[in-house]
Amino acid sequence: MSERRPRPASKNPMKSVWRRGFTPPPAEPPAPVHAPPSGAAEQTEVVSVVQAALYRDGVRVSSPATLAETYRELRDQPPGMAWIGLARPTEAELLSLAAEFDLHPLAVEDAMEAHQRPKLERYGETLFVVLRAARYLDAPEEVDFGELHVFVGPDFVITVRHGAAPDLSGVRRRMEETPELLKLGPEAVLYAILDAVVDGYEPVVAGVQIDIDEIETEVFRGDPEVSRRIYELSREMVEFQRATRPLVGMLHGLMAGFSKYGTDEELQRYLRDVADHVTHTSERVDGFRQALTEILTVNATLVTQQQNAEMRALAEAGFEQNEEIKRISSWAAILFAPTLVGTIYGMNFDHMPELHWVFGYPFAIALMAVVCTSLYVIFKRKDWL
């Protein structure tokens, strides 16, 4: 296997306006979540609630530690927006959220289960979005996929994460650094999440491109392990297609509802920018899968040619061995004839025909010569000699 090359840093010349020129500060740990005094459900909440915050006019005004505190403060301090981040929540937590924010049972059922296809569904005033995030792991040279479910309502955003990706702490931090965008409400948060997921595809695309370049080199070098690597990367590209292709239709569906739902014009431009990035990424992934299919075909052809060459070499070696065996067998048969005659007349018996014949010796010599000559002529005609 070829030496692994370093992965290029993520570069996106078409960054969204709210991200241009902004260098995020060092990552801060999520807000601490304090354990409630008692209750099994509340103890589970400590693990599941990554971060919860209330915002008013684009500014964080509170950081509740539990879901119950979030509900209470949202009711007591209208108008505002709650942004709740969960990681692998329990069924009790999701049912609590469903009761508080009137979430549709079908959406809640989907959020309980991972392995959903990317989709966008509207239940009354609530949007339910399923996203598949991806990240490239350099050490094993693999693509790791995560799943994110997002509920977007009039005054709340709920994110349910299944898997390590995506990390939304950076999204929250950047949005808080841009209050003029955050004050546009839950739709702006949905945009930021979509943008982060799509931007996360870029280093994956770069890593896969390098993998394909390495695979092409290994194919023509005759690496015996390259077929397995092609197959594994092809499977990852199938998963990548399933993550990116539905996003194109989802974003176009969002754009189709701009007028109906009165989406802010600036936010419309941002969402169109994300749609362009998704389309570009989807096309790249389709190209990767096609390239891997062609590489697999070329590799199969090269392997077949190599096997044919080996079989031809074996056949030629076998033919040469057969020719040698025929020559050896022919000379052995020729030499066997005089040996047979000599052996018979060499036996010491008193009563043998022609034993005391005057012409016995010349006859034996002549017989040997005739038999050897006859065998030589026969084998020569058969091209054994």
C-alpha positions as CSV (number, residue, x, y, z in Angstrom):
1,M,0.0,0.0,0.0
2,S,1.3,3.4,-0.9
3,E,2.5,5.9,1.8
4,R,-0.4,7.9,3.2
5,R,-0.3,11.5,2.2
6,P,-1.4,14.3,4.5
7,R,-5.0,15.5,4.1
8,P,-5.5,19.0,2.8
9,A,-7.1,21.5,5.1
10,S,-10.7,22.4,4.4
11,K,-11.0,25.2,1.9
12,N,-14.3,26.6,0.8
13,P,-14.1,29.6,-1.5
14,M,-17.9,30.1,-1.3
15,K,-18.3,30.4,2.5
16,S,-21.6,31.9,3.6
17,V,-21.6,35.6,4.3
18,W,-22.0,35.1,8.1
19,R,-18.8,33.0,8.2
20,R,-16.5,35.1,5.9
21,G,-13.8,36.8,7.8
22,F,-14.7,35.3,11.1
23,T,-12.1,33.4,13.0
24,P,-13.8,31.5,15.8
25,P,-12.3,31.7,19.2
26,P,-10.9,28.6,20.9
27,A,-13.5,26.0,21.5
28,E,-15.2,26.3,24.9
29,P,-16.6,23.3,26.7
30,P,-20.4,23.0,26.7
31,A,-22.3,24.6,29.5
32,P,-22.1,22.5,32.6
33,V,-25.2,20.4,33.3
34,H,-25.8,20.0,37.0
35,A,-27.4,16.8,38.3
36,P,-30.9,17.3,39.8
37,P,-31.4,16.1,43.3
38,S,-33.4,13.0,42.5
39,G,-35.3,11.1,39.8
40,A,-34.1,8.5,37.3
41,A,-35.3,10.5,34.3
42,E,-33.6,13.6,35.5
43,Q,-30.3,11.7,36.0
44,T,-30.5,10.5,32.4
45,E,-31.0,14.1,31.3
46,V,-27.5,15.0,32.6
47,V,-26.0,12.7,30.0
48,S,-28.4,13.6,27.1
49,V,-28.7,17.4,27.4
50,V,-25.5,18.7,25.8
51,Q,-26.5,22.3,26.0
52,A,-29.7,24.3,26.4
53,A,-30.0,28.1,26.0
54,L,-32.6,30.8,25.7
55,Y,-32.1,33.7,23.3
56,R,-33.8,37.0,22.9
57,D,-33.0,39.4,20.0
58,G,-30.0,37.2,19.1
59,V,-28.4,37.3,22.6
60,R,-28.2,34.5,25.1
61,V,-30.2,35.4,28.2
62,S,-30.1,32.1,30.1
63,S,-28.5,28.7,30.1
64,P,-30.8,26.3,31.9
65,A,-29.3,23.1,33.2
66,T,-32.4,20.8,32.7
67,L,-35.3,20.5,30.4
68,A,-37.7,21.5,33.1
69,E,-35.8,24.7,33.7
70,T,-35.8,25.4,30.0
71,Y,-39.6,25.0,29.8
72,R,-40.2,27.2,32.8
73,E,-37.9,30.0,31.7
74,L,-39.3,29.9,28.1
75,R,-42.8,30.4,29.5
76,D,-41.8,33.0,32.0
77,Q,-39.7,35.1,29.6
78,P,-41.6,35.5,26.3
79,P,-40.8,36.3,23.6
80,G,-37.7,34.3,23.2
81,M,-36.2,31.2,21.5
82,A,-35.0,28.0,23.1
83,W,-32.2,26.0,21.5
84,I,-31.9,22.6,23.1
85,G,-29.1,20.2,22.1
86,L,-29.5,16.5,22.9
87,A,-27.2,13.5,22.3
88,R,-28.9,10.1,22.2
89,P,-31.8,11.1,24.4
90,T,-34.0,8.7,26.3
91,E,-37.6,8.0,25.3
92,A,-38.8,9.8,28.4
93,E,-36.9,13.0,27.4
94,L,-38.3,13.0,23.9
95,L,-41.8,12.4,25.2
96,S,-41.3,15.3,27.5
97,L,-40.2,17.6,24.6
98,A,-43.2,16.4,22.5
99,A,-45.6,17.3,25.3
100,E,-44.1,20.7,25.9
101,F,-43.6,21.8,22.2
102,D,-46.5,19.8,20.7
103,L,-44.3,17.6,18.5
104,H,-45.9,15.2,16.1
105,P,-45.8,11.6,17.3
106,L,-44.4,10.3,13.9
107,A,-41.5,12.8,14.1
108,V,-40.8,11.8,17.7
109,E,-40.9,8.2,16.8
110,D,-38.3,8.8,14.0
111,A,-36.1,10.8,16.4
112,M,-36.0,7.8,18.7
113,E,-34.5,5.6,16.0
114,A,-31.3,6.3,14.2
115,H,-30.6,5.1,10.6
116,Q,-33.2,7.4,9.0
117,R,-32.9,8.8,5.5
118,P,-32.3,12.5,5.1
119,K,-35.7,14.2,4.8
120,L,-37.7,17.3,5.6
121,E,-41.3,17.2,6.8
122,R,-43.6,19.9,8.0
123,Y,-46.1,19.2,10.8
124,G,-48.2,22.3,11.2
125,E,-45.8,25.0,12.4
126,T,-43.0,22.6,13.1
127,L,-40.4,21.4,10.7
128,F,-38.7,18.1,11.2
129,V,-35.4,17.6,9.4
130,V,-33.1,14.5,9.3
131,L,-29.5,15.1,8.2
132,R,-26.6,12.7,7.7
133,A,-23.3,14.3,8.7
134,A,-19.9,12.9,7.7
135,R,-16.3,13.2,8.8
136,Y,-13.1,11.7,7.4
137,L,-11.0,9.7,9.8
138,D,-7.3,10.0,8.7
139,A,-5.8,7.1,10.6
140,P,-8.0,4.3,9.2
141,E,-8.8,6.2,6.0
142,E,-12.5,5.8,6.5
143,V,-15.6,8.0,6.3
144,D,-17.6,8.1,9.6
145,F,-21.3,9.0,9.4
146,G,-23.5,10.5,12.1
147,E,-27.2,11.4,12.2
148,L,-28.9,14.6,13.3
149,H,-32.6,15.2,13.8
150,V,-33.8,18.8,14.1
151,F,-37.1,20.1,15.2
152,V,-37.8,23.7,14.3
153,G,-40.8,25.5,15.7
154,P,-41.9,29.1,16.1
155,D,-39.8,29.6,19.3
156,F,-37.6,26.6,19.6
157,V,-34.9,24.5,18.0
158,I,-34.3,21.0,19.2
159,T,-31.4,19.0,17.9
160,V,-31.1,15.2,18.5
161,R,-27.7,13.8,17.7
162,H,-27.0,10.1,17.0
163,G,-23.3,9.6,16.6
164,A,-20.1,11.7,17.0
165,A,-20.8,13.9,14.1
166,P,-21.7,16.7,13.7
167,D,-20.3,18.8,16.6
168,L,-22.8,21.6,17.0
169,S,-20.9,23.5,19.7
170,G,-19.1,25.4,17.0
171,V,-22.3,26.3,15.2
172,R,-23.8,27.6,18.4
173,R,-20.7,29.7,19.2
174,R,-20.6,31.2,15.7
175,M,-24.2,32.0,15.8
176,E,-23.8,33.7,19.1
177,E,-21.0,35.7,17.6
178,T,-23.4,36.9,14.9
179,P,-26.5,38.1,16.8
180,E,-27.9,39.9,13.8
181,L,-28.4,36.5,12.1
182,L,-29.4,34.7,15.3
183,K,-32.2,37.2,16.0
184,L,-33.9,36.1,12.7
185,G,-35.1,33.1,14.8
186,P,-35.2,29.3,14.5
187,E,-35.0,29.3,10.7
188,A,-31.6,31.0,11.0
189,V,-30.4,28.3,13.4
190,L,-31.6,25.6,10.9
191,Y,-29.7,27.4,8.2
192,A,-26.5,27.4,10.3
193,I,-26.9,23.7,11.1
194,L,-27.4,22.9,7.4
195,D,-24.4,25.0,6.5
196,A,-22.2,23.3,9.1
197,V,-23.3,19.8,7.9
198,V,-22.7,20.6,4.3
199,D,-19.3,22.3,5.0
200,G,-18.4,19.2,6.9
201,Y,-18.6,17.2,3.6
202,E,-15.8,19.2,2.1
203,P,-12.8,17.5,4.0
204,V,-14.5,14.2,3.3
205,V,-14.5,14.9,-0.4
206,A,-10.9,16.0,-0.3
207,G,-9.9,12.8,1.6
208,V,-11.8,10.5,-0.7
209,Q,-10.2,12.2,-3.7
210,I,-6.7,11.4,-2.3
211,D,-7.8,7.8,-1.6
212,I,-8.9,7.4,-5.2
213,D,-5.6,8.8,-6.5
214,E,-3.8,6.3,-4.3
215,I,-6.0,3.5,-5.5
216,E,-5.3,4.3,-9.1
217,T,-1.6,4.0,-8.4
218,E,-2.0,0.7,-6.6
219,V,-4.1,-0.7,-9.4
220,F,-1.4,-0.2,-12.0
221,R,1.2,-1.3,-9.6
222,G,-0.6,-4.6,-9.1
223,D,-1.2,-4.4,-5.3
224,P,-3.2,-7.5,-4.3
225,E,-5.1,-5.6,-1.6
226,V,-6.4,-2.9,-3.8
227,S,-9.6,-4.8,-4.7
228,R,-10.7,-4.8,-1.1
229,R,-9.9,-1.1,-0.7
230,I,-12.0,-0.3,-3.8
231,Y,-14.9,-2.2,-2.5
232,E,-14.8,-0.6,0.9
233,L,-14.5,2.9,-0.5
234,S,-17.4,2.2,-2.9
235,R,-19.6,1.2,0.0
236,E,-18.8,4.4,1.7
237,M,-19.6,6.4,-1.4
238,V,-23.0,4.7,-1.5
239,E,-23.6,5.9,2.0
240,F,-22.3,9.3,1.1
241,Q,-24.7,9.5,-1.8
242,R,-27.6,8.6,0.5
243,A,-26.5,11.5,2.8
244,T,-26.1,14.2,0.1
245,R,-28.5,13.5,-2.7
246,P,-31.7,14.0,-0.7
247,L,-30.4,17.3,0.6
248,V,-30.7,18.8,-2.8
249,G,-34.4,18.2,-2.9
250,M,-34.8,19.2,0.7
251,L,-33.2,22.6,0.2
252,H,-35.2,23.2,-3.0
253,G,-38.3,22.4,-0.9
254,L,-37.3,25.0,1.6
255,M,-36.7,27.6,-1.1
256,A,-40.1,26.8,-2.6
257,G,-41.7,27.9,0.6
258,F,-39.9,31.2,1.0
259,S,-42.9,33.3,-0.1
260,K,-45.5,31.2,1.7
261,Y,-43.8,31.3,5.1
262,G,-42.3,34.8,4.8
263,T,-38.6,33.8,5.1
264,D,-36.2,36.8,5.5
265,E,-34.5,37.8,2.3
266,E,-31.0,37.6,3.7
267,L,-31.7,34.2,5.0
268,Q,-33.0,33.2,1.6
269,R,-29.7,34.1,0.1
270,Y,-27.8,32.1,2.7
271,L,-30.0,29.0,2.0
272,R,-29.5,29.3,-1.7
273,D,-25.7,29.4,-1.0
274,V,-26.0,26.1,1.0
275,A,-28.1,24.6,-1.8
276,D,-25.3,25.4,-4.3
277,H,-22.7,23.7,-2.1
278,V,-24.9,20.7,-1.7
279,T,-25.4,20.4,-5.4
280,H,-21.7,20.7,-6.0
281,T,-20.9,18.1,-3.3
282,S,-23.5,15.7,-4.6
283,E,-22.1,15.9,-8.1
284,R,-18.6,15.2,-6.8
285,V,-19.8,12.1,-4.9
286,D,-21.6,10.8,-8.0
287,G,-18.4,11.3,-9.9
288,F,-16.4,9.4,-7.2
289,R,-18.8,6.5,-7.4
290,Q,-18.5,6.4,-11.2
291,A,-14.7,6.6,-11.0
292,L,-14.6,3.8,-8.5
293,T,-16.8,1.6,-10.7
294,E,-14.4,2.3,-13.7
295,I,-11.3,1.6,-11.5
296,L,-12.8,-1.7,-10.4
297,T,-13.4,-2.6,-14.0
298,V,-9.9,-1.7,-15.0
299,N,-8.5,-3.6,-12.0
300,A,-10.5,-6.7,-12.9
301,T,-9.2,-6.5,-16.5
302,L,-5.6,-6.2,-15.3
303,V,-6.1,-9.1,-12.9
304,T,-7.5,-11.2,-15.7
305,Q,-4.6,-10.3,-18.0
306,Q,-2.1,-11.2,-15.3
307,Q,-3.9,-14.5,-14.7
308,N,-3.9,-15.2,-18.5
309,A,-0.2,-14.4,-18.7
310,E,0.5,-16.8,-15.8
311,M,-1.6,-19.5,-17.3
312,R,0.1,-19.0,-20.7
313,A,3.5,-19.3,-19.0
314,L,2.4,-22.4,-17.2
315,A,1.1,-23.9,-20.5
316,E,4.3,-23.1,-22.2
317,A,6.3,-24.6,-19.4
318,G,4.1,-27.7,-19.6
319,F,4.6,-28.0,-23.3
320,E,8.3,-27.8,-23.0
321,Q,8.3,-30.4,-20.3
322,N,6.2,-32.7,-22.6
323,E,8.6,-32.2,-25.4
324,E,11.5,-33.2,-23.2
325,I,9.6,-36.2,-21.9
326,K,8.9,-37.3,-25.5
327,R,12.5,-37.1,-26.4
328,I,13.6,-39.0,-23.3
329,S,10.9,-41.6,-23.9
330,S,11.9,-42.0,-27.5
331,W,15.6,-42.5,-26.8
332,A,14.7,-44.9,-24.0
333,A,12.6,-47.0,-26.4
334,I,15.4,-47.0,-29.0
335,L,18.0,-48.1,-26.4
336,F,15.6,-50.6,-25.0
337,A,15.5,-52.7,-28.3
338,P,19.2,-53.7,-28.4
339,T,19.2,-54.1,-24.6
340,L,16.3,-56.6,-25.0
341,V,18.1,-58.6,-27.8
342,G,21.4,-58.6,-26.0
343,T,19.7,-59.7,-22.8
344,I,18.0,-62.6,-24.5
345,Y,21.1,-63.9,-26.3
346,G,23.2,-63.3,-23.2
347,M,21.4,-66.0,-21.2
348,N,23.6,-69.1,-20.7
349,F,21.4,-72.0,-21.7
350,D,22.7,-74.9,-23.7
351,H,19.6,-75.5,-25.7
352,M,18.7,-72.1,-27.3
353,P,17.8,-71.6,-30.9
354,E,20.6,-70.1,-33.0
355,L,23.0,-70.3,-30.0
356,H,25.6,-72.2,-32.0
357,W,24.6,-70.7,-35.3
358,V,27.5,-69.3,-37.3
359,F,25.5,-66.2,-38.3
360,G,24.0,-65.7,-34.8
361,Y,26.1,-62.8,-33.8
362,P,25.7,-60.8,-37.1
363,F,22.0,-61.6,-37.0
364,A,21.7,-60.1,-33.5
365,I,23.6,-57.0,-34.4
366,A,21.5,-56.5,-37.5
367,L,18.3,-57.1,-35.6
368,M,19.4,-54.4,-33.1
369,A,20.2,-52.0,-35.8
370,V,17.0,-52.6,-37.7
371,V,14.8,-52.2,-34.6
372,C,16.6,-49.0,-33.4
373,T,16.5,-47.5,-36.9
374,S,12.8,-48.3,-37.2
375,L,12.0,-46.7,-33.9
376,Y,14.1,-43.6,-34.7
377,V,12.3,-43.1,-38.0
378,I,8.9,-43.6,-36.3
379,F,9.6,-41.1,-33.5
380,K,11.2,-38.6,-36.0
381,R,8.1,-38.6,-38.1
382,K,6.0,-38.0,-35.0
383,D,8.3,-35.1,-34.1
384,W,9.3,-36.7,-30.9
385,L,12.9,-36.3,-31.8
